[in-house]
Amino acid sequence: MIQIQAIPAFQDNYIWLLSEDSSQHCLVVDPGDAVVVKEALQKQGLELSGILITHHHWDHTNGIEALTKDRNIPVYGPDNPDILGVTHILKESDALNILNTQFEIITTPGHTLDHIAFFARPKQSDPILFCGDTLFSAGCGRLFEGSAEQMQNSFYKLRALPENTRIYCTHEYTLANLAFAQVVEPENHSIEDYRNRVNQLREQNRPSLPSSLKLEMTINPFLRTDQNSVITAVKEHAPETVLSNDADVFGALRQWKDHF
């Protein structure tokens, strides 16, 4: 059975560490900092046997060189020559078998053009999704390279996953995202309930993650662009904006969040 734990890095990043009960082998997802990964490996007596990369930003990739320098291990990532050290390039619907679990690749452009996510259905466990900076709890990544239409299409893919999928994103942005979500949907009491739970976790210095797709469909405005409450809020905030489809709502919502 896969065990997943968060390695805090920088100000608000999480590097996810995957291991098995029956083995000392492990993987890490988006290791922007090699030092904290090495400390976790040493403390737990684990042997790094692979690295998963979702996109090219430095806080997700800077640790690759140091972690692979003395290890002959695979590095799985998107097709982007700016990511130094990737040994296995992945594209939509590719599959890889690691830690006795099959992972499916989902391309999720929007935050960056090269962004991918890793989805799996482990035995004796809920499905899991490592989505980098595409989907955050109660939010989404900024549109640095892609368009609102691309990001909306990426969200359509994620919305189609099983509702019990556990969401492992790579930043602790939940409280800030919930503050925005409450402004968008002030009558959505699920947002307030979740915000209270997250406040308790953060007061104990515990991660707010993983979330679940079922929860996110209830409280995340970027997954709710087809809901009248969200559409109405966007129209009231930016009445001059033409909202012809979900992507228009998504783009206007993201612009609102950018200046929130």
Backbone as numpy.savetxt, mean C-alpha at the origin, in Angstrom:
# Nx Ny Nz CAx CAy CAz Cx Cy Cz
2.61 -21.18 7.75 1.77 -19.99 7.75 2.65 -18.74 7.75
2.32 -17.77 6.89 3.12 -16.56 6.79 2.86 -15.64 7.97
3.94 -15.15 8.55 3.89 -14.13 9.59 4.33 -12.80 8.97
3.64 -11.73 9.28 3.94 -10.42 8.70 4.13 -9.42 9.83
5.23 -8.71 9.79 5.47 -7.69 10.81 6.01 -6.43 10.17
5.77 -5.32 10.84 6.19 -4.02 10.35 7.54 -3.65 10.93
8.46 -3.21 10.06 9.72 -2.62 10.51 9.61 -1.12 10.25
9.48 -0.30 11.29 9.38 1.15 11.07 10.67 1.70 10.48
10.55 2.66 9.56 11.71 3.28 8.93 11.40 4.75 8.67
12.46 5.56 8.70 12.31 7.00 8.45 11.25 7.57 9.38
10.49 8.53 8.90 9.50 9.18 9.76 8.20 8.40 9.85
7.77 7.81 8.73 6.45 7.16 8.75 6.35 5.97 7.81
7.49 5.42 7.35 7.46 4.25 6.47 7.34 2.96 7.27
6.77 1.96 6.62 6.83 0.58 7.12 7.48 -0.29 6.05
8.49 -1.04 6.45 9.06 -2.10 5.62 8.44 -3.40 6.13
7.73 -4.11 5.28 7.06 -5.33 5.73 7.99 -6.53 5.64
8.05 -7.30 6.72 8.88 -8.49 6.80 7.97 -9.72 6.85
8.17 -10.63 5.90 7.37 -11.85 5.79 8.23 -13.05 6.14
7.71 -13.89 7.03 8.45 -15.09 7.42 7.46 -16.23 7.62
8.00 -17.43 7.81 7.19 -18.62 8.04 7.54 -19.22 9.39
6.55 -19.87 10.00 6.79 -20.51 11.29 7.87 -21.58 11.20
7.90 -22.28 10.07 8.73 -23.47 9.96 10.09 -23.20 9.31
10.45 -21.94 9.09 11.68 -21.64 8.38 12.30 -20.35 8.89
13.61 -20.23 8.70 14.30 -18.99 9.04 14.37 -18.04 7.85
13.88 -18.48 6.70 13.91 -17.63 5.52 12.81 -16.57 5.59
13.10 -15.40 5.03 12.13 -14.32 5.07 12.29 -13.42 3.85
11.30 -12.57 3.64 11.30 -11.57 2.57 11.05 -10.21 3.20
11.44 -9.16 2.50 11.04 -7.82 2.90 10.44 -7.10 1.70
9.50 -6.21 1.98 8.82 -5.43 0.95 9.25 -3.97 1.07
9.76 -3.42 0.00 10.13 -2.00 -0.10 11.12 -1.55 0.98
12.31 -2.15 1.00 13.30 -1.80 2.02 14.06 -0.51 1.69
13.51 0.61 2.08 14.19 1.87 1.85 15.39 2.07 2.73
15.43 1.36 3.86 16.52 1.50 4.83 17.07 0.12 5.16
18.30 -0.16 4.76 18.90 -1.47 5.01 19.24 -1.67 6.48
19.57 -0.60 7.18 20.03 -0.72 8.57 18.95 -1.34 9.45
17.73 -0.83 9.37 16.68 -1.36 10.24 16.30 -2.78 9.85
16.43 -3.12 8.56 16.16 -4.49 8.14 17.21 -5.43 8.73
18.48 -5.06 8.63 19.55 -5.90 9.17 19.39 -6.08 10.67
18.98 -5.04 11.36 18.78 -5.14 12.81 17.66 -6.14 13.12
16.58 -6.10 12.36 15.47 -7.02 12.59 15.87 -8.47 12.28
16.63 -8.66 11.21 17.08 -10.01 10.85 17.96 -10.59 11.94
18.89 -9.78 12.42 19.81 -10.25 13.44 19.08 -10.56 14.75
18.17 -9.70 15.13 17.45 -9.86 16.38 16.60 -11.13 16.38
16.04 -11.47 15.21 15.13 -12.61 15.13 15.77 -13.86 14.55
17.04 -13.77 14.20 17.73 -14.93 13.65 17.17 -15.37 12.31
16.79 -14.41 11.47 16.20 -14.71 10.17 17.21 -14.52 9.05
16.98 -15.23 7.96 17.85 -15.14 6.78 17.06 -14.56 5.62
17.51 -13.43 5.11 16.81 -12.78 4.00 16.97 -13.59 2.72
15.84 -13.95 2.10 15.90 -14.78 0.90 15.22 -14.13 -0.30
14.77 -12.88 -0.17 14.16 -12.21 -1.30 13.66 -10.83 -0.93
13.48 -9.98 -1.95 13.01 -8.61 -1.76 11.92 -8.33 -2.79
10.85 -7.70 -2.34 9.76 -7.29 -3.21 9.74 -5.76 -3.28
9.63 -5.21 -4.49 9.63 -3.77 -4.70 8.36 -3.36 -5.44
7.68 -2.33 -4.95 6.44 -1.89 -5.60 6.66 -0.75 -6.60
7.64 0.13 -6.34 7.89 1.23 -7.27 9.24 1.86 -6.96
9.64 2.86 -7.76 11.03 3.29 -7.77 11.42 4.34 -6.74
10.51 4.88 -5.98 10.87 5.96 -5.07 11.91 5.50 -4.05
12.81 6.44 -3.71 14.01 6.10 -2.92 13.68 5.48 -1.57
12.58 5.92 -0.94 12.26 5.40 0.39 11.72 3.98 0.33
11.64 3.42 -0.87 11.23 2.03 -1.05 12.36 1.17 -1.63
13.42 1.80 -2.09 14.46 1.06 -2.82 15.89 1.25 -2.30
16.13 2.24 -1.47 17.51 2.59 -1.12 18.28 1.50 -0.40
17.57 0.55 0.19 18.26 -0.51 0.93 18.66 -1.71 0.09
18.26 -1.72 -1.19 18.49 -2.91 -2.01 19.97 -3.25 -2.10
20.79 -2.27 -2.44 22.21 -2.54 -2.67 22.88 -3.12 -1.44
22.65 -2.52 -0.28 23.29 -3.00 0.94 22.79 -4.38 1.35
21.52 -4.66 1.11 20.95 -5.94 1.52 21.34 -7.09 0.59
21.69 -6.77 -0.65 22.06 -7.82 -1.61 23.57 -7.95 -1.79
24.33 -7.07 -1.18 25.78 -7.04 -1.40 26.43 -8.37 -1.06
26.04 -8.97 0.03 26.65 -10.24 0.45 25.67 -11.40 0.38
24.59 -11.21 -0.38 23.57 -12.25 -0.49 23.21 -12.44 -1.96
23.13 -13.65 -2.39 22.69 -13.95 -3.75 21.19 -14.25 -3.70
20.38 -13.19 -3.66 18.95 -13.37 -3.49 18.20 -12.63 -4.61
17.00 -13.10 -4.93 16.21 -12.44 -5.97 15.60 -11.14 -5.48
15.51 -10.18 -6.38 14.82 -8.92 -6.10 13.73 -8.77 -7.16
12.49 -8.81 -6.73 11.34 -8.76 -7.63 10.80 -7.34 -7.68
10.60 -6.79 -8.89 10.10 -5.44 -8.99 9.60 -5.10 -10.38
9.11 -3.89 -10.56 8.57 -3.47 -11.85 9.65 -3.21 -12.88
9.23 -3.05 -14.11 10.16 -2.80 -15.22 10.53 -1.31 -15.24
11.58 -0.97 -14.53 12.05 0.41 -14.47 13.56 0.38 -14.25
14.35 0.82 -15.23 15.81 0.78 -15.10 16.34 1.68 -13.99
15.51 2.57 -13.48 15.95 3.42 -12.37 16.05 2.66 -11.06
15.45 1.48 -11.00 15.55 0.65 -9.79 16.74 -0.28 -9.96
17.83 0.06 -9.32 19.05 -0.74 -9.44 18.96 -1.98 -8.57
19.24 -3.11 -9.16 19.30 -4.34 -8.39 18.16 -5.31 -8.61
17.15 -4.92 -9.37 16.04 -5.85 -9.65 16.54 -6.99 -10.54
16.29 -8.21 -10.11 16.72 -9.39 -10.86 15.56 -10.06 -11.60
14.34 -9.82 -11.15 13.16 -10.43 -11.75 12.13 -9.32 -12.02
11.95 -8.97 -13.30 11.00 -7.92 -13.67 9.60 -8.53 -13.78
8.63 -7.83 -13.18 7.27 -8.34 -13.10 6.29 -7.44 -13.84
5.26 -8.08 -14.40 4.20 -7.34 -15.10 2.85 -7.91 -14.71
1.80 -7.27 -15.22 0.43 -7.67 -14.88 0.20 -9.17 -15.03
-0.40 -9.76 -13.99 -0.81 -11.17 -13.96 0.35 -12.15 -13.84
1.58 -11.66 -13.74 2.69 -12.57 -13.43 2.44 -13.20 -12.06
3.01 -14.36 -11.85 2.88 -15.06 -10.57 4.25 -15.51 -10.10
4.48 -15.44 -8.80 5.72 -15.97 -8.25 5.41 -16.73 -6.98
6.17 -17.80 -6.77 5.97 -18.64 -5.61 7.08 -18.39 -4.60
6.73 -17.80 -3.48 7.70 -17.50 -2.43 7.09 -17.82 -1.08
7.93 -18.35 -0.19 7.46 -18.76 1.14 6.24 -19.69 1.03
6.30 -20.59 0.05 5.23 -21.56 -0.18 3.88 -20.90 -0.45
3.92 -19.71 -0.98 2.70 -18.96 -1.28 2.81 -18.34 -2.67
1.74 -18.41 -3.44 1.74 -17.82 -4.77 1.26 -16.37 -4.70
2.06 -15.47 -5.22 1.72 -14.06 -5.30 1.38 -13.71 -6.74
0.32 -12.94 -6.90 -0.09 -12.43 -8.22 0.28 -10.97 -8.31
0.75 -10.55 -9.47 1.14 -9.15 -9.69 -0.02 -8.37 -10.29
-0.30 -7.23 -9.70 -1.32 -6.32 -10.20 -0.64 -4.99 -10.52
-0.69 -4.57 -11.77 -0.11 -3.26 -12.10 -1.08 -2.18 -11.63
-0.52 -1.17 -10.93 -1.36 -0.12 -10.32 -0.77 1.26 -10.59
-0.67 1.69 -11.85 -0.11 3.00 -12.14 -1.01 4.12 -11.62
-0.37 5.25 -11.35 -1.08 6.41 -10.85 -0.15 7.23 -9.98
0.22 6.68 -8.84 1.23 7.33 -7.99 2.54 7.46 -8.76
2.96 6.36 -9.35 4.04 6.33 -10.35 3.56 5.48 -11.51
4.24 5.58 -12.64 3.83 4.79 -13.80 4.25 3.33 -13.69
5.28 3.06 -12.88 5.80 1.69 -12.79 5.19 0.90 -11.64
4.26 1.45 -10.91 3.80 0.86 -9.65 3.12 -0.49 -9.86
3.49 -1.45 -9.00 2.83 -2.75 -8.97 2.44 -3.08 -7.53
1.53 -4.04 -7.39 1.13 -4.54 -6.08 1.25 -6.05 -6.08
1.44 -6.62 -4.89 1.59 -8.06 -4.72 0.40 -8.59 -3.94
-0.35 -9.53 -4.54 -1.55 -10.09 -3.92 -1.39 -11.59 -3.76
-1.81 -12.11 -2.60 -1.70 -13.55 -2.36 -2.85 -14.03 -1.49
-3.11 -15.33 -1.60 -4.10 -15.99 -0.75 -3.39 -17.08 0.05
-2.74 -16.72 1.14 -2.00 -17.72 1.92 -2.93 -18.78 2.50
-2.40 -19.97 2.70 -3.18 -21.02 3.34 -3.47 -20.63 4.79
-4.66 -20.96 5.23 -5.08 -20.73 6.62 -4.99 -19.25 7.01
-5.26 -18.36 6.05 -5.14 -16.93 6.34 -5.99 -16.15 5.35
-6.37 -14.93 5.74 -7.05 -14.04 4.80 -6.10 -13.65 3.67
-6.64 -13.26 2.51 -5.79 -12.76 1.44 -5.00 -11.53 1.91
-3.87 -11.29 1.26 -3.01 -10.17 1.63 -2.62 -9.37 0.39
-2.47 -8.06 0.58 -2.10 -7.18 -0.52 -1.03 -6.22 -0.03
0.10 -6.22 -0.75 1.16 -5.23 -0.50 1.06 -4.20 -1.63
0.54 -3.03 -1.29 0.13 -2.07 -2.33 0.99 -0.81 -2.34
2.12 -0.81 -1.64 3.04 0.32 -1.72 2.37 1.63 -1.39
2.44 2.59 -2.33 1.87 3.92 -2.13 0.65 4.16 -3.01
0.01 3.08 -3.49 -1.21 3.26 -4.28 -2.40 3.50 -3.37
-2.71 2.53 -2.55 -3.82 2.61 -1.61 -3.28 2.76 -0.20
-3.72 3.79 0.50 -3.44 3.94 1.93 -4.72 3.72 2.70
-4.61 3.47 3.99 -5.81 3.38 4.79 -6.47 4.76 4.83
-7.70 4.82 4.35 -8.50 6.05 4.26 -7.97 7.04 3.23
-7.05 6.62 2.37 -6.50 7.56 1.40 -5.85 6.87 0.22
-5.06 7.63 -0.54 -4.33 7.10 -1.69 -3.07 7.92 -1.89
-2.17 7.44 -2.73 -0.94 8.16 -3.02 -1.18 9.35 -3.93
-0.28 10.31 -3.85 -0.35 11.46 -4.75 -0.12 11.01 -6.19
-0.67 11.77 -7.12 -0.50 11.47 -8.54 0.77 12.16 -9.04
1.91 11.57 -8.74 3.18 12.17 -9.15 3.45 12.00 -10.64
3.09 10.85 -11.20 3.41 10.55 -12.60 2.19 10.19 -13.43
1.26 9.49 -12.85 0.11 9.02 -13.60 -1.05 10.00 -13.53
-2.13 9.64 -14.21 -3.34 10.46 -14.27 -4.38 9.94 -13.29
-5.39 10.77 -13.07 -6.50 10.34 -12.22 -7.21 9.13 -12.83
-7.31 9.09 -14.14 -7.95 7.95 -14.80 -7.16 6.67 -14.57
-5.83 6.75 -14.65 -5.00 5.57 -14.39 -5.17 5.10 -12.94
-5.16 6.05 -12.01 -5.29 5.67 -10.61 -6.68 5.10 -10.33
-7.70 5.68 -10.91 -9.04 5.15 -10.74 -9.13 3.72 -11.27
-8.52 3.46 -12.42 -8.51 2.11 -12.97 -7.75 1.15 -12.05
-6.68 1.62 -11.45 -5.94 0.80 -10.48 -6.83 0.48 -9.28
-7.61 1.46 -8.85 -8.51 1.23 -7.73 -9.64 0.27 -8.09
-10.10 0.31 -9.34 -11.10 -0.67 -9.77 -10.56 -2.10 -9.58
-9.29 -2.29 -9.93 -8.68 -3.62 -9.76 -8.67 -4.02 -8.29
-8.28 -3.09 -7.42 -8.18 -3.41 -6.00 -9.56 -3.62 -5.39
-10.54 -2.86 -5.85 -11.90 -3.03 -5.34 -12.47 -4.41 -5.66
-11.95 -5.05 -6.70 -12.45 -6.36 -7.12 -11.87 -7.50 -6.29
-10.93 -7.22 -5.43 -10.33 -8.26 -4.59 -11.32 -8.68 -3.50
-11.10 -9.83 -2.87 -12.00 -10.25 -1.77 -12.04 -9.21 -0.66
-13.22 -9.01 -0.08 -13.38 -7.95 0.92 -12.58 -8.20 2.20
-12.20 -9.46 2.45 -11.40 -9.74 3.64 -9.89 -9.62 3.38
-9.52 -9.08 2.23 -8.10 -8.87 1.93 -7.50 -7.89 2.93
-6.38 -8.29 3.51 -5.66 -7.40 4.44 -4.75 -6.47 3.64
-4.83 -5.19 3.95 -4.14 -4.15 3.18 -2.87 -3.72 3.90
-1.72 -3.99 3.27 -0.42 -3.59 3.82 0.18 -2.51 2.92
-0.06 -1.25 3.27 0.58 -0.15 2.55 1.86 0.25 3.29
2.54 1.26 2.81 3.90 1.49 3.34 4.10 2.82 4.05
3.00 3.48 4.44 3.14 4.70 5.23 2.08 4.77 6.31
2.45 5.33 7.44 1.51 5.56 8.53 0.87 6.93 8.36
-0.08 6.97 7.43 -0.80 8.20 7.11 -2.25 8.16 7.59
-2.63 7.15 8.32 -4.05 6.88 8.54 -4.79 8.01 9.23
-4.25 8.55 10.31 -4.97 9.61 11.02 -5.15 10.86 10.17
-4.10 11.23 9.44 -4.22 12.40 8.57 -5.26 12.15 7.47
-5.27 10.94 6.93 -6.25 10.61 5.90 -7.68 10.62 6.45
-7.83 10.13 7.68 -9.16 10.11 8.28 -9.69 11.51 8.55
-8.79 12.43 8.88 -9.22 13.82 9.09 -9.84 14.38 7.81
-9.23 14.07 6.68 -9.77 14.50 5.39 -11.07 13.76 5.09
-11.08 12.45 5.32 -12.28 11.66 5.02 -13.49 12.18 5.79
-13.27 12.63 7.01 -14.39 13.16 7.80 -14.93 14.46 7.23
-14.07 15.27 6.65 -14.54 16.49 6.00 -15.37 16.16 4.76
-14.93 15.15 4.02 -15.66 14.74 2.81 -17.01 14.13 3.18
-17.02 13.26 4.18 -18.26 12.58 4.58 -18.51 12.75 6.08
-18.93 13.93 6.51 -19.12 14.17 7.95 -20.21 13.30 8.59
-21.12 12.77 7.79 -22.20 11.94 8.33 -21.84 10.45 8.33
-20.65 10.12 7.89 -20.22 8.71 7.86 -19.64 8.35 9.22
-20.46 7.73 10.05 -20.04 7.45 11.42 -18.98 6.35 11.49
-18.85 5.56 10.45 -17.79 4.53 10.43 -16.42 5.18 10.46
-16.30 6.38 9.87 -15.02 7.08 9.86 -14.63 7.49 11.28
-15.59 8.03 12.02 -15.32 8.44 13.40 -14.96 7.24 14.27
-15.68 6.14 14.11 -15.39 4.93 14.89 -13.98 4.43 14.61
-13.62 4.41 13.33 -12.29 3.94 12.95 -11.21 4.90 13.46
-11.48 6.19 13.40 -10.51 7.17 13.87 -10.24 6.98 15.37
-11.27 6.66 16.13 -11.08 6.40 17.56 -10.20 5.18 17.79
-10.42 4.14 16.98 -9.61 2.92 17.12 -8.15 3.19 16.75
-7.95 3.94 15.68 -6.58 4.23 15.24 -5.87 5.12 16.27
-6.58 6.07 16.84 -5.99 6.90 17.89 -5.48 6.05 19.04
-6.24 5.05 19.44 -5.82 4.16 20.52 -4.56 3.40 20.14
-4.51 2.90 18.92 -3.33 2.17 18.46 -2.10 3.05 18.44
-2.24 4.26 17.91 -1.09 5.16 17.79 -0.62 5.65 19.15
-1.54 5.82 20.09 -1.14 6.20 21.45 -0.29 5.11 22.10
-0.48 3.87 21.66 0.33 2.74 22.14 1.54 2.49 21.24
1.77 3.40 20.29 2.87 3.30 19.32 2.78 2.01 18.50
1.55 1.61 18.19 1.31 0.44 17.35 0.85 0.89 15.97
1.20 0.13 14.92 0.76 0.51 13.57 -0.76 0.46 13.44
-1.30 1.32 12.60 -2.73 1.25 12.29 -3.00 0.17 11.25
-1.97 -0.40 10.69 -2.07 -1.38 9.62 -1.78 -2.79 10.13
-2.31 -3.81 9.44 -3.05 -3.73 8.17 -4.50 -3.30 8.37
-5.04 -2.75 7.32 -6.47 -2.49 7.24 -7.09 -3.66 6.47
-8.35 -3.53 6.12 -9.00 -4.54 5.28 -9.75 -3.84 4.16
-9.92 -4.53 3.06 -10.64 -3.93 1.94 -12.08 -3.62 2.33
-12.70 -4.47 3.12 -14.08 -4.23 3.57 -14.17 -2.92 4.32
-13.23 -2.69 5.24 -13.21 -1.43 5.99 -12.96 -0.24 5.07
-11.99 -0.38 4.18 -11.64 0.74 3.30 -12.81 1.12 2.38
-13.58 0.14 1.96 -14.74 0.45 1.12 -15.80 1.24 1.90
-15.70 1.22 3.21 -16.64 1.94 4.06 -16.17 3.34 4.41
-14.83 3.53 4.54 -14.34 4.80 5.09 -13.39 5.57 4.17
-12.95 4.97 3.09 -11.95 5.60 2.23 -12.63 6.31 1.06
-12.62 7.65 1.04 -13.35 8.36 -0.03 -12.85 8.03 -1.43
-11.58 7.64 -1.57 -11.05 7.34 -2.90 -11.54 5.99 -3.43
-12.08 5.17 -2.55 -12.73 3.93 -2.97 -14.24 4.12 -3.08
-14.71 5.34 -2.80 -16.14 5.61 -2.73 -16.54 6.71 -3.72
-15.81 6.81 -4.82 -16.07 7.88 -5.79 -17.39 7.72 -6.52
-18.06 6.58 -6.33 -19.37 6.37 -6.95 -20.51 6.62 -5.97
-20.16 7.05 -4.75 -21.17 7.31 -3.72 -21.66 8.76 -3.80
-22.97 8.94 -3.67 -23.54 10.28 -3.77 -22.98 11.24 -2.74
-22.67 10.74 -1.54 -22.14 11.60 -0.49 -20.78 12.17 -0.88
-19.95 11.37 -1.53 -18.64 11.84 -1.97 -18.77 12.77 -3.16
-19.60 12.40 -4.12 -19.79 13.23 -5.31 -20.33 14.60 -4.91
-21.29 14.63 -4.01 -21.88 15.90 -3.57 -20.83 16.76 -2.88
-20.00 16.14 -2.04 -18.96 16.90 -1.33 -17.97 17.52 -2.31
-17.59 16.77 -3.33 -16.65 17.28 -4.33 -17.28 18.44 -5.09
-18.55 18.29 -5.47 -19.24 19.36 -6.19 -19.31 20.63 -5.36
-19.57 20.50 -4.06 -19.67 21.67 -3.19 -18.31 22.32 -2.98
-17.26 21.50 -2.94 -15.91 22.04 -2.74 -15.39 22.74 -3.99
-15.67 22.15 -5.16 -15.17 22.70 -6.42 -16.30 22.73 -7.44
-17.25 23.67 -7.28 -18.45 23.68 -8.13 -18.17 23.88 -9.61
-16.98 24.41 -9.93 -16.66 24.65 -11.34 -16.15 23.38 -12.04
-15.86 22.34 -11.28 -15.29 21.12 -11.84 -16.37 20.27 -12.52
-16.07 19.81 -13.72 -16.99 18.93 -14.44 -16.74 17.50 -13.99
-17.79 16.85 -13.51 -17.68 15.48 -13.00 -18.48 14.55 -13.91
-17.83 14.01 -14.92 -18.51 13.16 -15.89 -18.44 11.68 -15.54
-17.46 11.31 -14.73 -17.27 9.90 -14.40 -16.49 9.78 -13.08
-16.24 8.54 -12.67 -15.54 8.30 -11.40 -14.13 8.90 -11.41
-13.47 8.86 -12.57 -12.11 9.40 -12.63 -12.09 10.90 -12.39
-13.11 11.61 -12.88 -13.21 13.05 -12.61 -13.38 13.30 -11.12
-14.21 12.51 -10.49 -14.42 12.64 -9.05 -13.12 12.33 -8.31
-12.46 11.28 -8.74 -11.19 10.89 -8.11 -10.18 12.02 -8.23
-10.01 12.58 -9.43 -9.03 13.63 -9.65 -9.33 14.87 -8.82
-10.60 15.28 -8.77 -10.97 16.44 -7.97 -10.77 16.18 -6.49
-11.05 14.96 -6.06 -10.86 14.59 -4.66 -9.38 14.62 -4.29
-8.53 14.13 -5.20 -7.09 14.11 -4.95 -6.53 15.54 -4.91
-7.01 16.40 -5.79 -6.57 17.80 -5.76 -6.98 18.47 -4.45
-8.17 18.17 -4.01 -8.66 18.70 -2.71 -7.74 18.23 -1.59
-7.42 16.93 -1.58 -6.56 16.38 -0.53 -5.15 16.98 -0.60
-4.66 17.25 -1.81 -3.31 17.82 -1.97 -3.17 19.16 -1.24
-4.26 19.90 -1.10 -4.22 21.22 -0.49 -4.95 21.27 0.84
-5.22 20.09 1.39 -5.99 20.00 2.64 -5.10 20.35 3.84
